[in-house]
């Protein structure tokens, strides 16, 4: 009797289950394709092939991510008057598989130079902010993951003023008053109607707010991309409000994230996109109360180019509405726009180094003037 072979046109890992067979090719890495070809003897369906697919799909669901990873730049806005609200940085559309964890050590430094005055209201932001953070993500089960982040915040004199001025000169960017103000000083001052409401002129280090969150990968392949993740977080008021390291009250955030091929074509993941949209609600710091509402809308959009398997380069814009709607000063009352550019290099299969720089929009100055972001991510 002749043995019959059934040929499979394409293999596709589904985000809802271990394995599904489809006529539409899902983007996979060369390593995974080679593994499947070897296991299935040139795409011939056999009992061994089915077992291999089943076990590899289960391992992926339990120990790896449930979709291809397009990691956004997780850059915080360190402008001291906006950073106190702790608008969440994007995390990506993927959630970790059950039992998988990811720890991220981040170091961010930002330089500020903003002066604005209108009527009886005055704002001066001159100095530098440092933020060190540790974030842990852990895959729970059934497309759920948990997240915990702790941080320390420092405000210091502007020791990088000279470097920033040279940076702006080199790229033809506006100095924003840097070239006509004293160097190496710390002055975060806000006054209104003759009352000084904020005055930070001495270096200070304090704990930031603690964030605890959940992520849920939604059912279905939305928009024919990597899928959709819904995230929520509670920020607890552990930060020092007087040091502009926290808001002084608890806040709640809810947002959605997605990603995928920017130019979809079979087997290609060279150009990618990532996007998020959400809302945060929480109280204003007591020293800045009475200047607006309690809700902030936020989001981001980024484009990633992957020229090499280990290297990705990303350009990203982060935006959010302002809580200071009653202020007459543009750096407080206008929307926040921050541009970021950087790259991620995969040192090993489980370790990634991320480096990026960021700038404000050069007009509203609601984000930090210039920032450097360095992060090391490790999956376990």
Secondary structure, DSSP 8 states (H G I E B T S, - for coil): ------B-S-EE--SSSS-EE-SS-----HHHHHHHHHHTTTTB--HHHHHHHHHHHHHHHHHS-SS------------HHHHTT-------S----TT-EEEEEEEEEEEEEEEEEETTEEEEEEEEEEEEEEEEEEE-STTEEEEEEEEEEEEE--TTHHHHHHHHHHHT---TTGGGS-SS--EEEEEETTEEEEEE-S-EEEE--EEEEEEEE-SS-GGGTT-EEEEEEEEES-S-GGGTS--SS-EEEEEEEEEEESS--TT--SEEEEEEEEEEEE---GGGTTSS-SEEEEEEEEEEE-SSSSEEEEEEEEEE--S-TT-SSHHHHS-EEEEEEEEEEEEETTEEEEEEEEEE-SSS--S-SEEEEEEEEEE-
